[in-house]
Amino acid sequence: MTIEANSLAGGVAEISGKISSQFLSALLMASPLAIKPVRIVIKDELLSLPYVLMTIQLMSKFGVKVTNIDNKVFEVKPSKYVSP
């Protein structure tokens, strides 16, 4: 697979929480690089919450804030990763 892009636009993504936590973690980690804020909405049950929370904690250590609303909505504003 080849993915070509000039940038990430941002916006709202509605996804299932029953898919791999790696997918949600990848979305979260890419979100600060978007042009506009990213809002990720979990449509159903989030099965891998501990792994998602671990991703959010790691992002925080690198200077990126993720707003977590009831483990159902995750919001990330455009920002930069900073080495701790």
C-alpha positions in Angstrom: 0.0 0.0 0.0 1.2 3.5 -0.8 -0.2 6.6 0.9 0.6 10.0 -0.6 -0.6 13.2 1.1 0.5 16.8 1.4 -1.1 17.2 4.8 -3.7 16.1 7.2 -6.8 18.3 7.1 -8.3 17.5 10.5 -11.9 17.2 11.3 -14.2 14.5 12.8 -13.6 10.8 12.5 -16.2 8.3 13.8 -14.7 4.9 14.4 -15.6 1.6 16.1 -13.9 0.9 19.4 -14.0 -2.8 18.6 -11.2 -2.6 16.1 -7.6 -2.8 17.0 -6.4 -0.2 19.6 -3.4 0.2 17.2 -5.7 1.9 14.7 -7.0 4.4 17.2 -3.5 5.0 18.6 -2.2 5.7 15.1 -5.0 8.2 14.6 -4.2 9.9 17.9 -0.5 10.1 17.2 -1.0 11.6 13.8 -3.6 14.1 14.9 -1.3 16.9 16.3 0.2 17.1 12.8 -3.2 18.0 11.2 -3.9 21.5 10.0 -7.1 21.8 12.0 -8.2 20.1 15.3 -9.1 16.4 15.2 -12.1 14.9 17.0 -12.3 11.2 17.2 -15.6 9.8 18.2 -16.0 6.2 19.3 -19.3 4.8 18.0 -19.6 1.8 20.3 -17.6 0.1 23.0 -13.9 0.9 23.4 -12.4 -2.6 24.0 -8.7 -1.6 24.4 -9.0 1.4 26.7 -5.8 0.7 28.7 -3.7 0.8 25.5 -5.4 4.0 24.3 -4.8 5.6 27.7 -1.1 4.5 27.5 -0.8 6.2 24.1 -2.4 9.4 25.4 0.0 9.4 28.4 3.0 8.9 26.1 1.8 11.7 23.8 1.6 14.0 26.9 5.2 13.2 27.7 6.1 14.6 24.3 4.1 17.8 24.8 0.8 16.9 23.0 -2.4 17.3 24.9 -5.3 14.9 24.2 -8.7 15.9 25.6 -10.5 12.7 26.7 -14.3 13.0 27.1 -15.7 9.9 28.9 -13.4 7.6 26.9 -15.8 8.2 23.9 -14.5 11.3 22.3 -10.8 12.3 21.9 -9.8 15.8 20.8 -6.4 16.9 19.6 -5.4 20.4 18.6 -2.6 21.0 16.1 0.7 21.0 17.9 4.2 19.7 17.8 5.9 16.8 19.5 8.8 18.0 21.7 11.5 15.6 23.0 11.3 15.3 26.8 
